[in-house]
Amino acid sequence: MRNIRLLFIVFLSGLISCNHQKARPSTALDTGRAFIDASLKGNFNDAKSLLLKDEENAQLFEAFKLYYQKMSPEKKSHYQSASYQINKYTDINDSTTIINYSNDYMNKPMEIKIVKSNKIWCVDFKYTYSGNLPIN
């Protein structure tokens, strides 16, 4: 009987640990913040999970990842310890947001585009390089 209880506890704890996943951000702002933070810290799996799924985004993100990995340990450390500030948050429409931010290491304003695709907020990484915001 004792072995059965022990086996049940081990099984239950294993089941709980397997189902533990990070909750996906539910707003454009939270998605942008999570992406910026993960990118600065070099948490590429977390950042990649927030990308809009398309070939160009995947290629650009891989190039960014390689660039980051080739940085000196000192420079990586500066990015990893940097904090960031949202300078401007602009809702273009109900499914597109632009976030202008800067980190205290570079102090250079940058922008990312967050889009809602299939009811999920994602980072359109292409915008960082191309400024692909449609002009009305």
ZADO-1210 file (C-alpha; in nm, 4 decimals, padded with zeros to 6 digits):
<atoms>
<atom x="00.0000" y="00.0000" z="00.0000" code="MET" pos="1"/>
<atom x="00.2825" y="00.2350" z="00.0909" code="ARG" pos="2"/>
<atom x="00.4565" y="00.1623" z="-00.2409" code="ASN" pos="3"/>
<atom x="00.1387" y="00.2412" z="-00.4319" code="ILE" pos="4"/>
<atom x="00.1079" y="00.5807" z="-00.2584" code="ARG" pos="5"/>
<atom x="00.4728" y="00.6570" z="-00.3265" code="LEU" pos="6"/>
<atom x="00.4348" y="00.5577" z="-00.6908" code="LEU" pos="7"/>
<atom x="00.1229" y="00.7759" z="-00.7200" code="PHE" pos="8"/>
<atom x="00.3062" y="01.0767" z="-00.5686" code="ILE" pos="9"/>
<atom x="00.6010" y="01.0318" z="-00.8063" code="VAL" pos="10"/>
<atom x="00.3638" y="00.9988" z="-01.1032" code="PHE" pos="11"/>
<atom x="00.1645" y="01.3061" z="-00.9989" code="LEU" pos="12"/>
<atom x="00.4731" y="01.5219" z="-00.9457" code="SER" pos="13"/>
<atom x="00.6072" y="01.4145" z="-01.2859" code="GLY" pos="14"/>
<atom x="00.2784" y="01.4990" z="-01.4507" code="LEU" pos="15"/>
<atom x="00.2704" y="01.8428" z="-01.2893" code="ILE" pos="16"/>
<atom x="00.6303" y="01.9224" z="-01.3887" code="SER" pos="17"/>
<atom x="00.5673" y="01.8200" z="-01.7518" code="CYS" pos="18"/>
<atom x="00.2657" y="02.0471" z="-01.7811" code="ASN" pos="19"/>
<atom x="00.4478" y="02.3511" z="-01.6446" code="HIS" pos="20"/>
<atom x="00.4853" y="02.5928" z="-01.9366" code="GLN" pos="21"/>
<atom x="00.5327" y="02.9667" z="-01.9464" code="LYS" pos="22"/>
<atom x="00.2081" y="03.1448" z="-02.0083" code="ALA" pos="23"/>
<atom x="00.2079" y="03.3301" z="-02.3388" code="ARG" pos="24"/>
<atom x="00.1584" y="03.7072" z="-02.3020" code="PRO" pos="25"/>
<atom x="-00.1999" y="03.8078" z="-02.3745" code="SER" pos="26"/>
<atom x="-00.1520" y="04.1726" z="-02.4781" code="THR" pos="27"/>
<atom x="00.0594" y="04.3502" z="-02.7381" code="ALA" pos="28"/>
<atom x="00.2481" y="04.5395" z="-02.4676" code="LEU" pos="29"/>
<atom x="00.3250" y="04.2255" z="-02.2669" code="ASP" pos="30"/>
<atom x="00.4359" y="04.0436" z="-02.5833" code="THR" pos="31"/>
<atom x="00.6666" y="04.3302" z="-02.6749" code="GLY" pos="32"/>
<atom x="00.8115" y="04.3483" z="-02.3253" code="ARG" pos="33"/>
<atom x="00.8711" y="03.9736" z="-02.3114" code="ALA" pos="34"/>
<atom x="01.0413" y="03.9782" z="-02.6519" code="PHE" pos="35"/>
<atom x="01.2640" y="04.2757" z="-02.5671" code="ILE" pos="36"/>
<atom x="01.3648" y="04.1245" z="-02.2344" code="ASP" pos="37"/>
<atom x="01.4366" y="03.7798" z="-02.3812" code="ALA" pos="38"/>
<atom x="01.6355" y="03.9305" z="-02.6699" code="SER" pos="39"/>
<atom x="01.8519" y="04.1420" z="-02.4400" code="LEU" pos="40"/>
<atom x="01.9240" y="03.8469" z="-02.2147" code="LYS" pos="41"/>
<atom x="01.9969" y="03.6073" z="-02.5015" code="GLY" pos="42"/>
<atom x="01.6995" y="03.3822" z="-02.4214" code="ASN" pos="43"/>
<atom x="01.6432" y="03.2959" z="-02.7847" code="PHE" pos="44"/>
<atom x="01.3960" y="03.0125" z="-02.7335" code="ASN" pos="45"/>
<atom x="01.1675" y="03.2467" z="-02.5384" code="ASP" pos="46"/>
<atom x="01.2076" y="03.5261" z="-02.7940" code="ALA" pos="47"/>
<atom x="01.1554" y="03.2932" z="-03.0915" code="LYS" pos="48"/>
<atom x="00.8323" y="03.1592" z="-02.9420" code="SER" pos="49"/>
<atom x="00.6891" y="03.5131" z="-02.9659" code="LEU" pos="50"/>
<atom x="00.7731" y="03.5642" z="-03.3346" code="LEU" pos="51"/>
<atom x="00.5165" y="03.5833" z="-03.6102" code="LEU" pos="52"/>
<atom x="00.5637" y="03.2544" z="-03.7938" code="LYS" pos="53"/>
<atom x="00.6926" y="03.3251" z="-04.1422" code="ASP" pos="54"/>
<atom x="01.0106" y="03.2486" z="-04.3325" code="GLU" pos="55"/>
<atom x="01.1524" y="03.6026" z="-04.3416" code="GLU" pos="56"/>
<atom x="01.1059" y="03.6488" z="-03.9661" code="ASN" pos="57"/>
<atom x="01.2742" y="03.3141" z="-03.9004" code="ALA" pos="58"/>
<atom x="01.5729" y="03.4019" z="-04.1216" code="GLN" pos="59"/>
<atom x="01.6183" y="03.7501" z="-03.9749" code="LEU" pos="60"/>
<atom x="01.5897" y="03.6161" z="-03.6221" code="PHE" pos="61"/>
<atom x="01.8518" y="03.3475" z="-03.6906" code="GLU" pos="62"/>
<atom x="02.0868" y="03.6174" z="-03.8260" code="ALA" pos="63"/>
<atom x="02.0248" y="03.8264" z="-03.5116" code="PHE" pos="64"/>
<atom x="02.0902" y="03.5218" z="-03.2944" code="LYS" pos="65"/>
<atom x="02.4229" y="03.4513" z="-03.4706" code="LEU" pos="66"/>
<atom x="02.5253" y="03.8168" z="-03.4363" code="TYR" pos="67"/>
<atom x="02.4473" y="03.8080" z="-03.0636" code="TYR" pos="68"/>
<atom x="02.6363" y="03.4818" z="-03.0120" code="GLN" pos="69"/>
<atom x="02.9483" y="03.6280" z="-03.1777" code="LYS" pos="70"/>
<atom x="02.9541" y="03.9267" z="-02.9407" code="MET" pos="71"/>
<atom x="03.2264" y="03.9473" z="-02.6816" code="SER" pos="72"/>
<atom x="03.1347" y="03.8155" z="-02.3361" code="PRO" pos="73"/>
<atom x="03.1671" y="04.1717" z="-02.2034" code="GLU" pos="74"/>
<atom x="02.9202" y="04.3124" z="-02.4558" code="LYS" pos="75"/>
<atom x="02.6750" y="04.0264" z="-02.3902" code="LYS" pos="76"/>
<atom x="02.7013" y="04.1005" z="-02.0203" code="SER" pos="77"/>
<atom x="02.6113" y="04.4660" z="-02.0827" code="HIS" pos="78"/>
<atom x="02.3028" y="04.3646" z="-02.2813" code="TYR" pos="79"/>
<atom x="02.2009" y="04.1005" z="-02.0281" code="GLN" pos="80"/>
<atom x="02.2159" y="04.3463" z="-01.7403" code="SER" pos="81"/>
<atom x="02.0559" y="04.6319" z="-01.9342" code="ALA" pos="82"/>
<atom x="01.7132" y="04.7563" z="-01.8459" code="SER" pos="83"/>
<atom x="01.4838" y="04.8987" z="-02.1089" code="TYR" pos="84"/>
<atom x="01.2279" y="05.1744" z="-02.1270" code="GLN" pos="85"/>
<atom x="00.9178" y="05.1990" z="-02.3420" code="ILE" pos="86"/>
<atom x="00.9373" y="05.5434" z="-02.5039" code="ASN" pos="87"/>
<atom x="00.6176" y="05.5271" z="-02.7043" code="LYS" pos="88"/>
<atom x="00.3374" y="05.2770" z="-02.7473" code="TYR" pos="89"/>
<atom x="00.1161" y="05.3237" z="-03.0536" code="THR" pos="90"/>
<atom x="-00.1885" y="05.1171" z="-03.1427" code="ASP" pos="91"/>
<atom x="-00.2123" y="05.1426" z="-03.5225" code="ILE" pos="92"/>
<atom x="-00.5372" y="04.9459" z="-03.5225" code="ASN" pos="93"/>
<atom x="-00.6925" y="04.6603" z="-03.3236" code="ASP" pos="94"/>
<atom x="-00.4328" y="04.4117" z="-03.4514" code="SER" pos="95"/>
<atom x="-00.1138" y="04.6160" z="-03.4948" code="THR" pos="96"/>
<atom x="00.0976" y="04.7966" z="-03.2360" code="THR" pos="97"/>
<atom x="00.4339" y="04.9707" z="-03.2606" code="ILE" pos="98"/>
<atom x="00.6535" y="04.9891" z="-02.9515" code="ILE" pos="99"/>
<atom x="00.9419" y="05.2355" z="-02.9453" code="ASN" pos="100"/>
<atom x="01.1926" y="05.1478" z="-02.6742" code="TYR" pos="101"/>
<atom x="01.5537" y="05.1917" z="-02.5748" code="SER" pos="102"/>
<atom x="01.7836" y="05.0066" z="-02.3406" code="ASN" pos="103"/>
<atom x="02.0195" y="05.1792" z="-02.1017" code="ASP" pos="104"/>
<atom x="02.3260" y="05.0172" z="-02.2593" code="TYR" pos="105"/>
<atom x="02.2791" y="05.1442" z="-02.6153" code="MET" pos="106"/>
<atom x="02.0485" y="05.4410" z="-02.5439" code="ASN" pos="107"/>
<atom x="01.9291" y="05.4183" z="-02.9035" code="LYS" pos="108"/>
<atom x="01.5555" y="05.4261" z="-02.9774" code="PRO" pos="109"/>
<atom x="01.4377" y="05.1142" z="-03.1594" code="MET" pos="110"/>
<atom x="01.0975" y="04.9907" z="-03.2716" code="GLU" pos="111"/>
<atom x="00.9241" y="04.6574" z="-03.2861" code="ILE" pos="112"/>
<atom x="00.5919" y="04.5765" z="-03.4432" code="LYS" pos="113"/>
<atom x="00.3443" y="04.3515" z="-03.2638" code="ILE" pos="114"/>
<atom x="00.0610" y="04.1988" z="-03.4652" code="VAL" pos="115"/>
<atom x="-00.2348" y="03.9845" z="-03.3747" code="LYS" pos="116"/>
<atom x="-00.2452" y="03.6663" z="-03.5796" code="SER" pos="117"/>
<atom x="-00.5074" y="03.3993" z="-03.5110" code="ASN" pos="118"/>
<atom x="-00.5986" y="03.5791" z="-03.1853" code="LYS" pos="119"/>
<atom x="-00.2362" y="03.5656" z="-03.0616" code="ILE" pos="120"/>
<atom x="-00.0010" y="03.8650" z="-03.0303" code="TRP" pos="121"/>
<atom x="00.3299" y="03.8063" z="-03.2126" code="CYS" pos="122"/>
<atom x="00.6408" y="04.0089" z="-03.2958" code="VAL" pos="123"/>
<atom x="00.6783" y="04.0907" z="-03.6653" code="ASP" pos="124"/>
<atom x="01.0583" y="04.0985" z="-03.6551" code="PHE" pos="125"/>
<atom x="01.0810" y="04.2084" z="-04.0209" code="LYS" pos="126"/>
<atom x="00.9646" y="04.5542" z="-03.9172" code="TYR" pos="127"/>
<atom x="01.2809" y="04.6046" z="-03.7135" code="THR" pos="128"/>
<atom x="01.4783" y="04.5874" z="-04.0384" code="TYR" pos="129"/>
<atom x="01.2384" y="04.7102" z="-04.3040" code="SER" pos="130"/>
<atom x="00.9868" y="04.9409" z="-04.1362" code="GLY" pos="131"/>
<atom x="00.7146" y="04.7358" z="-04.3047" code="ASN" pos="132"/>
<atom x="00.4276" y="04.9367" z="-04.1617" code="LEU" pos="133"/>
<atom x="00.1651" y="04.9856" z="-04.4334" code="PRO" pos="134"/>
<atom x="00.1070" y="05.3463" z="-04.5318" code="ILE" pos="135"/>
<atom x="-00.2592" y="05.4440" z="-04.5592" code="ASN" pos="136"/>
</atoms>
